[in-house]
Amino acid sequence: MNEEYYKPSEVAKILKVSPKTINNMINDGKLKALTISGNERKCYRILKGELDRFAAQEYEKYETKEG
């Protein structure tokens, strides 16, 4: 099964945050990503299902805070 995936820069645009924020979320374990070997640095890919899960979880937190 081939699931759609996104680059961190694409996820940043979707969530309206910086790519650095997405990398920090990945490094902190808040957002799961696949690691792809790059030349000298790690490259990440986020599966669509993981992005959906993360967005739903964050939305739920926001809704809880707002009342």
Biopython code that builds the backbone (N, CA, C, O; Angstrom):
import numpy as np
from Bio.PDB.StructureBuilder import StructureBuilder

atoms = [
    (1, "MET", "N", (0.847, -1.177, 0.000)),
    (1, "MET", "CA", (0.000, 0.000, 0.000)),
    (1, "MET", "C", (0.894, 1.243, 0.000)),
    (1, "MET", "O", (1.748, 1.383, 0.876)),
    (2, "ASN", "N", (0.717, 2.124, -0.944)),
    (2, "ASN", "CA", (1.494, 3.357, -1.026)),
    (2, "ASN", "C", (0.696, 4.497, -0.422)),
    (2, "ASN", "O", (-0.310, 4.939, -0.979)),
    (3, "GLU", "N", (1.158, 4.961, 0.718)),
    (3, "GLU", "CA", (0.505, 6.078, 1.369)),
    (3, "GLU", "C", (1.190, 7.381, 0.949)),
    (3, "GLU", "O", (2.404, 7.421, 0.747)),
    (4, "GLU", "N", (0.413, 8.417, 0.825)),
    (4, "GLU", "CA", (0.947, 9.723, 0.465)),
    (4, "GLU", "C", (1.822, 10.253, 1.602)),
    (4, "GLU", "O", (1.544, 10.007, 2.775)),
    (5, "TYR", "N", (2.865, 10.970, 1.249)),
    (5, "TYR", "CA", (3.740, 11.553, 2.261)),
    (5, "TYR", "C", (4.114, 12.973, 1.878)),
    (5, "TYR", "O", (3.984, 13.382, 0.724)),
    (6, "TYR", "N", (4.584, 13.719, 2.882)),
    (6, "TYR", "CA", (4.942, 15.123, 2.695)),
    (6, "TYR", "C", (6.351, 15.399, 3.180)),
    (6, "TYR", "O", (6.860, 14.715, 4.068)),
    (7, "LYS", "N", (6.976, 16.407, 2.592)),
    (7, "LYS", "CA", (8.243, 16.928, 3.079)),
    (7, "LYS", "C", (7.920, 17.861, 4.257)),
    (7, "LYS", "O", (6.812, 18.393, 4.329)),
    (8, "PRO", "N", (8.864, 18.064, 5.171)),
    (8, "PRO", "CA", (8.612, 18.999, 6.272)),
    (8, "PRO", "C", (8.205, 20.394, 5.797)),
    (8, "PRO", "O", (7.371, 21.037, 6.436)),
    (9, "SER", "N", (8.770, 20.870, 4.702)),
    (9, "SER", "CA", (8.403, 22.198, 4.191)),
    (9, "SER", "C", (6.935, 22.241, 3.751)),
    (9, "SER", "O", (6.269, 23.266, 3.895)),
    (10, "GLU", "N", (6.437, 21.124, 3.215)),
    (10, "GLU", "CA", (5.027, 21.054, 2.811)),
    (10, "GLU", "C", (4.118, 21.035, 4.029)),
    (10, "GLU", "O", (3.074, 21.688, 4.041)),
    (11, "VAL", "N", (4.513, 20.289, 5.050)),
    (11, "VAL", "CA", (3.730, 20.235, 6.287)),
    (11, "VAL", "C", (3.722, 21.612, 6.945)),
    (11, "VAL", "O", (2.700, 22.035, 7.486)),
    (12, "ALA", "N", (4.850, 22.311, 6.903)),
    (12, "ALA", "CA", (4.933, 23.653, 7.479)),
    (12, "ALA", "C", (3.922, 24.587, 6.817)),
    (12, "ALA", "O", (3.265, 25.376, 7.497)),
    (13, "LYS", "N", (3.798, 24.501, 5.508)),
    (13, "LYS", "CA", (2.826, 25.345, 4.795)),
    (13, "LYS", "C", (1.400, 24.985, 5.191)),
    (13, "LYS", "O", (0.564, 25.867, 5.385)),
    (14, "ILE", "N", (1.124, 23.696, 5.310)),
    (14, "ILE", "CA", (-0.215, 23.245, 5.680)),
    (14, "ILE", "C", (-0.582, 23.734, 7.082)),
    (14, "ILE", "O", (-1.694, 24.213, 7.304)),
    (15, "LEU", "N", (0.357, 23.612, 8.028)),
    (15, "LEU", "CA", (0.098, 23.983, 9.421)),
    (15, "LEU", "C", (0.390, 25.457, 9.707)),
    (15, "LEU", "O", (0.153, 25.940, 10.814)),
    (16, "LYS", "N", (0.904, 26.161, 8.704)),
    (16, "LYS", "CA", (1.218, 27.593, 8.824)),
    (16, "LYS", "C", (2.228, 27.867, 9.942)),
    (16, "LYS", "O", (2.037, 28.738, 10.790)),
    (17, "VAL", "N", (3.296, 27.096, 9.904)),
    (17, "VAL", "CA", (4.434, 27.276, 10.812)),
    (17, "VAL", "C", (5.705, 27.200, 9.974)),
    (17, "VAL", "O", (5.645, 26.917, 8.777)),
    (18, "SER", "N", (6.852, 27.449, 10.594)),
    (18, "SER", "CA", (8.110, 27.387, 9.848)),
    (18, "SER", "C", (8.584, 25.938, 9.700)),
    (18, "SER", "O", (8.217, 25.087, 10.510)),
    (19, "PRO", "N", (9.388, 25.649, 8.685)),
    (19, "PRO", "CA", (9.964, 24.312, 8.546)),
    (19, "PRO", "C", (10.804, 23.919, 9.769)),
    (19, "PRO", "O", (10.851, 22.746, 10.139)),
    (20, "LYS", "N", (11.464, 24.896, 10.393)),
    (20, "LYS", "CA", (12.252, 24.612, 11.593)),
    (20, "LYS", "C", (11.349, 24.109, 12.725)),
    (20, "LYS", "O", (11.732, 23.213, 13.478)),
    (21, "THR", "N", (10.161, 24.682, 12.840)),
    (21, "THR", "CA", (9.202, 24.218, 13.841)),
    (21, "THR", "C", (8.839, 22.760, 13.594)),
    (21, "THR", "O", (8.752, 21.975, 14.538)),
    (22, "ILE", "N", (8.628, 22.396, 12.341)),
    (22, "ILE", "CA", (8.297, 21.004, 12.008)),
    (22, "ILE", "C", (9.465, 20.097, 12.373)),
    (22, "ILE", "O", (9.254, 19.038, 12.964)),
    (23, "ASN", "N", (10.688, 20.485, 12.035)),
    (23, "ASN", "CA", (11.853, 19.674, 12.401)),
    (23, "ASN", "C", (11.973, 19.540, 13.916)),
    (23, "ASN", "O", (12.320, 18.469, 14.414)),
    (24, "ASN", "N", (11.692, 20.608, 14.653)),
    (24, "ASN", "CA", (11.719, 20.534, 16.113)),
    (24, "ASN", "C", (10.656, 19.572, 16.638)),
    (24, "ASN", "O", (10.919, 18.807, 17.566)),
    (25, "MET", "N", (9.469, 19.603, 16.058)),
    (25, "MET", "CA", (8.398, 18.686, 16.461)),
    (25, "MET", "C", (8.808, 17.241, 16.209)),
    (25, "MET", "O", (8.522, 16.360, 17.019)),
    (26, "ILE", "N", (9.476, 16.999, 15.090)),
    (26, "ILE", "CA", (9.951, 15.653, 14.769)),
    (26, "ILE", "C", (11.013, 15.229, 15.780)),
    (26, "ILE", "O", (10.955, 14.123, 16.319)),
    (27, "ASN", "N", (11.981, 16.106, 16.037)),
    (27, "ASN", "CA", (13.058, 15.785, 16.974)),
    (27, "ASN", "C", (12.553, 15.600, 18.404)),
    (27, "ASN", "O", (13.125, 14.821, 19.167)),
    (28, "ASP", "N", (11.483, 16.315, 18.772)),
    (28, "ASP", "CA", (10.895, 16.191, 20.109)),
    (28, "ASP", "C", (9.948, 15.003, 20.230)),
    (28, "ASP", "O", (9.466, 14.704, 21.323)),
    (29, "GLY", "N", (9.676, 14.322, 19.112)),
    (29, "GLY", "CA", (8.788, 13.163, 19.129)),
    (29, "GLY", "C", (7.317, 13.511, 19.075)),
    (29, "GLY", "O", (6.478, 12.631, 19.271)),
    (30, "LYS", "N", (6.972, 14.759, 18.818)),
    (30, "LYS", "CA", (5.571, 15.178, 18.745)),
    (30, "LYS", "C", (4.940, 14.813, 17.408)),
    (30, "LYS", "O", (3.730, 14.605, 17.315)),
    (31, "LEU", "N", (5.770, 14.738, 16.381)),
    (31, "LEU", "CA", (5.317, 14.406, 15.031)),
    (31, "LEU", "C", (6.219, 13.297, 14.513)),
    (31, "LEU", "O", (7.437, 13.459, 14.443)),
    (32, "LYS", "N", (5.622, 12.181, 14.156)),
    (32, "LYS", "CA", (6.409, 11.047, 13.672)),
    (32, "LYS", "C", (6.734, 11.225, 12.191)),
    (32, "LYS", "O", (5.905, 11.677, 11.400)),
    (33, "ALA", "N", (7.962, 10.856, 11.843)),
    (33, "ALA", "CA", (8.396, 10.990, 10.449)),
    (33, "ALA", "C", (9.357, 9.862, 10.101)),
    (33, "ALA", "O", (10.025, 9.297, 10.967)),
    (34, "LEU", "N", (9.407, 9.556, 8.833)),
    (34, "LEU", "CA", (10.372, 8.595, 8.322)),
    (34, "LEU", "C", (11.673, 9.333, 8.069)),
    (34, "LEU", "O", (11.662, 10.461, 7.576)),
    (35, "THR", "N", (12.782, 8.714, 8.397)),
    (35, "THR", "CA", (14.089, 9.319, 8.135)),
    (35, "THR", "C", (14.650, 8.730, 6.855)),
    (35, "THR", "O", (14.734, 7.513, 6.691)),
    (36, "ILE", "N", (15.028, 9.614, 5.961)),
    (36, "ILE", "CA", (15.618, 9.209, 4.698)),
    (36, "ILE", "C", (17.049, 9.718, 4.701)),
    (36, "ILE", "O", (17.297, 10.883, 5.013)),
    (37, "SER", "N", (17.973, 8.866, 4.361)),
    (37, "SER", "CA", (19.377, 9.278, 4.356)),
    (37, "SER", "C", (19.608, 10.340, 3.300)),
    (37, "SER", "O", (19.270, 10.164, 2.130)),
    (38, "GLY", "N", (20.190, 11.442, 3.736)),
    (38, "GLY", "CA", (20.545, 12.519, 2.825)),
    (38, "GLY", "C", (22.046, 12.551, 2.667)),
    (38, "GLY", "O", (22.745, 11.687, 3.197)),
    (39, "ASN", "N", (22.543, 13.514, 1.961)),
    (39, "ASN", "CA", (23.991, 13.646, 1.763)),
    (39, "ASN", "C", (24.706, 13.823, 3.096)),
    (39, "ASN", "O", (25.480, 12.958, 3.506)),
    (40, "GLU", "N", (24.452, 14.935, 3.771)),
    (40, "GLU", "CA", (25.121, 15.210, 5.038)),
    (40, "GLU", "C", (24.142, 15.450, 6.169)),
    (40, "GLU", "O", (24.554, 15.629, 7.315)),
    (41, "ARG", "N", (22.865, 15.459, 5.870)),
    (41, "ARG", "CA", (21.876, 15.715, 6.908)),
    (41, "ARG", "C", (20.692, 14.781, 6.736)),
    (41, "ARG", "O", (20.506, 14.170, 5.684)),
    (42, "LYS", "N", (19.902, 14.685, 7.784)),
    (42, "LYS", "CA", (18.726, 13.819, 7.726)),
    (42, "LYS", "C", (17.636, 14.488, 6.903)),
    (42, "LYS", "O", (17.437, 15.701, 6.971)),
    (43, "CYS", "N", (16.952, 13.691, 6.142)),
    (43, "CYS", "CA", (15.780, 14.146, 5.406)),
    (43, "CYS", "C", (14.583, 13.400, 5.967)),
    (43, "CYS", "O", (14.659, 12.196, 6.214)),
    (44, "TYR", "N", (13.488, 14.099, 6.168)),
    (44, "TYR", "CA", (12.300, 13.493, 6.750)),
    (44, "TYR", "C", (11.151, 13.486, 5.755)),
    (44, "TYR", "O", (11.071, 14.320, 4.853)),
    (45, "ARG", "N", (10.263, 12.516, 5.949)),
    (45, "ARG", "CA", (9.006, 12.458, 5.222)),
    (45, "ARG", "C", (7.924, 12.108, 6.231)),
    (45, "ARG", "O", (8.092, 11.210, 7.056)),
    (46, "ILE", "N", (6.814, 12.828, 6.154)),
    (46, "ILE", "CA", (5.709, 12.629, 7.082)),
    (46, "ILE", "C", (4.561, 11.988, 6.306)),
    (46, "ILE", "O", (4.108, 12.520, 5.293)),
    (47, "LEU", "N", (4.105, 10.853, 6.788)),
    (47, "LEU", "CA", (2.990, 10.173, 6.137)),
    (47, "LEU", "C", (1.707, 10.969, 6.356)),
    (47, "LEU", "O", (1.525, 11.590, 7.402)),
    (48, "LYS", "N", (0.823, 10.946, 5.364)),
    (48, "LYS", "CA", (-0.435, 11.687, 5.440)),
    (48, "LYS", "C", (-1.231, 11.271, 6.669)),
    (48, "LYS", "O", (-1.813, 12.120, 7.344)),
    (49, "GLY", "N", (-1.263, 9.994, 6.963)),
    (49, "GLY", "CA", (-1.998, 9.514, 8.135)),
    (49, "GLY", "C", (-1.450, 10.088, 9.430)),
    (49, "GLY", "O", (-2.215, 10.396, 10.344)),
    (50, "GLU", "N", (-0.144, 10.233, 9.519)),
    (50, "GLU", "CA", (0.472, 10.819, 10.701)),
    (50, "GLU", "C", (0.139, 12.301, 10.797)),
    (50, "GLU", "O", (-0.133, 12.805, 11.887)),
    (51, "LEU", "N", (0.156, 13.000, 9.676)),
    (51, "LEU", "CA", (-0.212, 14.412, 9.679)),
    (51, "LEU", "C", (-1.668, 14.571, 10.103)),
    (51, "LEU", "O", (-1.988, 15.463, 10.889)),
    (52, "ASP", "N", (-2.540, 13.730, 9.600)),
    (52, "ASP", "CA", (-3.956, 13.770, 9.987)),
    (52, "ASP", "C", (-4.119, 13.537, 11.486)),
    (52, "ASP", "O", (-4.891, 14.233, 12.145)),
    (53, "ARG", "N", (-3.388, 12.553, 12.027)),
    (53, "ARG", "CA", (-3.458, 12.240, 13.454)),
    (53, "ARG", "C", (-2.975, 13.429, 14.276)),
    (53, "ARG", "O", (-3.619, 13.834, 15.244)),
    (54, "PHE", "N", (-1.839, 13.977, 13.879)),
    (54, "PHE", "CA", (-1.254, 15.103, 14.599)),
    (54, "PHE", "C", (-2.196, 16.305, 14.575)),
    (54, "PHE", "O", (-2.434, 16.930, 15.609)),
    (55, "ALA", "N", (-2.729, 16.627, 13.404)),
    (55, "ALA", "CA", (-3.620, 17.778, 13.278)),
    (55, "ALA", "C", (-4.875, 17.594, 14.128)),
    (55, "ALA", "O", (-5.323, 18.544, 14.771)),
    (56, "ALA", "N", (-5.446, 16.400, 14.143)),
    (56, "ALA", "CA", (-6.635, 16.138, 14.957)),
    (56, "ALA", "C", (-6.316, 16.278, 16.442)),
    (56, "ALA", "O", (-7.106, 16.847, 17.196)),
    (57, "GLN", "N", (-5.174, 15.766, 16.861)),
    (57, "GLN", "CA", (-4.754, 15.855, 18.257)),
    (57, "GLN", "C", (-4.551, 17.312, 18.669)),
    (57, "GLN", "O", (-5.000, 17.720, 19.741)),
    (58, "GLU", "N", (-3.886, 18.092, 17.834)),
    (58, "GLU", "CA", (-3.641, 19.502, 18.145)),
    (58, "GLU", "C", (-4.943, 20.295, 18.141)),
    (58, "GLU", "O", (-5.119, 21.196, 18.960)),
    (59, "TYR", "N", (-5.853, 19.972, 17.232)),
    (59, "TYR", "CA", (-7.142, 20.651, 17.174)),
    (59, "TYR", "C", (-7.925, 20.375, 18.454)),
    (59, "TYR", "O", (-8.566, 21.267, 19.010)),
    (60, "GLU", "N", (-7.861, 19.122, 18.912)),
    (60, "GLU", "CA", (-8.552, 18.745, 20.145)),
    (60, "GLU", "C", (-7.998, 19.536, 21.332)),
    (60, "GLU", "O", (-8.767, 19.998, 22.176)),
    (61, "LYS", "N", (-6.681, 19.697, 21.406)),
    (61, "LYS", "CA", (-6.075, 20.488, 22.474)),
    (61, "LYS", "C", (-6.560, 21.926, 22.420)),
    (61, "LYS", "O", (-6.862, 22.523, 23.453)),
    (62, "TYR", "N", (-6.635, 22.487, 21.205)),
    (62, "TYR", "CA", (-7.064, 23.860, 21.030)),
    (62, "TYR", "C", (-8.522, 24.015, 21.460)),
    (62, "TYR", "O", (-8.875, 24.966, 22.157)),
    (63, "GLU", "N", (-9.355, 23.080, 21.040)),
    (63, "GLU", "CA", (-10.772, 23.129, 21.403)),
    (63, "GLU", "C", (-10.950, 23.051, 22.917)),
    (63, "GLU", "O", (-11.795, 23.745, 23.482)),
    (64, "THR", "N", (-10.154, 22.209, 23.574)),
    (64, "THR", "CA", (-10.230, 22.053, 25.028)),
    (64, "THR", "C", (-9.840, 23.354, 25.728)),
    (64, "THR", "O", (-10.474, 23.740, 26.709)),
    (65, "LYS", "N", (-8.811, 24.027, 25.236)),
    (65, "LYS", "CA", (-8.359, 25.287, 25.835)),
    (65, "LYS", "C", (-9.382, 26.405, 25.638)),
    (65, "LYS", "O", (-9.563, 27.251, 26.514)),
    (66, "GLU", "N", (-10.048, 26.404, 24.483)),
    (66, "GLU", "CA", (-10.979, 27.468, 24.164)),
    (66, "GLU", "C", (-12.336, 27.297, 24.857)),
    (66, "GLU", "O", (-13.113, 28.246, 24.963)),
    (67, "GLY", "N", (-12.602, 26.098, 25.316)),
    (67, "GLY", "CA", (-13.850, 25.921, 26.037)),
    (67, "GLY", "C", (-14.681, 24.926, 25.374)),
    (67, "GLY", "O", (-15.784, 24.636, 25.837)),
]
sb = StructureBuilder()
sb.init_structure("model")
sb.init_model(0)
sb.init_chain("A")
sb.init_seg("    ")
for serial, (resi, resn, name, xyz) in enumerate(atoms, 1):
    if name == "N":
        sb.init_residue(resn, " ", resi, " ")
    sb.init_atom(name, np.array(xyz, "f"), 0.0, 1.0, " ", f" {name:<3s}", serial, name[0])
structure = sb.get_structure()
